[in-house]
Amino acid sequence: MTPLHIQALRGWYQFVNARAWRKSKFDIPNREHAVPLTPHAITVQEYAHPDGGSKPLIFYFHGGGWVIGNLLTHDGFCKALSHYTGHSVIAFDYRRAPDDYYPAAHDDALEAANWLIDNNRIITPFNGRFVMAGDSAGGNLAITVATEIREQNRHHLVGVLSLYPVADHYEAGYGSYIEQANTGVLSAKMMRWFWDTYLGGQSPAAADRARLMQSPLLSRLNNLLLITAERDPLKDEGIALGDRCKAEGVAVEHHHFESAQHGFACSEGETEDFVALMTLVNHWLSGLDSETSPDARGRTF
């Protein structure tokens, strides 16, 4: 695709998501902050729930194939996530392809998460514990960050929420790339293009950090809430990821939405499936270890 085509696709994705949440009114204060990385900075968006001070803080990584998503495409969903759960949320932006290739997004997500915790510069009050979360490509980032984050920071991580994540490269040959190739908004062809664009000509074998099914670090996860959707080329690899994590001794709660398509959580608004998802997320969050850790308690910028 040409740069103009990519810009059009990004605009379309932002429009679709904004339209999905246009009727939803959530009273969640939000503001942007810059996180200094090397040699650039990224933006994070704070969604401060008034009850968030007694609960774990959710770090959220947006989807969009590492190419078309940004903070605006997921603004409505992040407000909804905070509203429905009562948790505060910090949403992370990151460099996108084709401007920056693998592992730029993975580097940014990990470095920004570590920076916020290491510098005790969390924006909004919370109870000293964290949850990593994300959808699609962001669901991939959430798991990668949770497994690679510095050991002293992982001590405060109580769980990972991963919504229909990218778990492996398309060359792995999962059947849903054929069976669910064109049953939802994400086609197998588009997912292949996302991978090719993010790798920028690099060998899939070199993308070890993005290929979760190849990761030797999955046993570092503690609690994983995994969501998969039927009408999704990523369905089979998501299910396989849950099985692999269970085999590694991870406490996995997996829910499959039989009639949903990829993106249903973030791009369709307050549907029945979304409300059902929030019920599951709330039940899972309530079961996590929420013991306060004063040394990790947030301070404002």
HELIX and SHEET records of a PDB file:
HELIX    1   1 PRO A    3  ALA A   20  1                                  18    
HELIX    2   2 GLY A   52  SER A   54  5                                   3    
HELIX    3   3 ASP A   75  THR A   85  1                                  11    
HELIX    4   4 ALA A  104  ASP A  118  1                                  15    
HELIX    5   5 ALA A  137  GLU A  148  1                                  12    
HELIX    6   6 GLU A  151  ARG A  154  1                                   4    
HELIX    7   7 TYR A  170  ALA A  172  5                                   3    
HELIX    8   8 SER A  176  GLU A  179  1                                   4    
HELIX    9   9 ALA A  188  LEU A  199  1                                  12    
HELIX   10  10 PRO A  204  ALA A  206  5                                   3    
HELIX   11  11 LEU A  212  GLN A  214  5                                   3    
HELIX   12  12 LEU A  218  ARG A  220  5                                   3    
HELIX   13  13 LYS A  235  ALA A  247  1                                  13    
HELIX   14  14 PHE A  264  SER A  267  1                                   4    
HELIX   15  15 GLU A  272  SER A  286  1                                  15    
HELIX   16  16 PRO A  294  ALA A  296  5                                   3    
SHEET    1   A 8 ASN A  30  PRO A  36  0                                        
SHEET    2   A 8 ALA A  41  TYR A  47 -1                                        
SHEET    3   A 8 VAL A  89  PHE A  92 -1                                        
SHEET    4   A 8 LEU A  57  PHE A  61  1                                        
SHEET    5   A 8 PHE A 130  ASP A 135  1                                        
SHEET    6   A 8 LEU A 157  LEU A 163  1                                        
SHEET    7   A 8 ASN A 223  ARG A 231  1                                        
SHEET    8   A 8 ALA A 251  GLN A 261  1                                        
END                                                                             
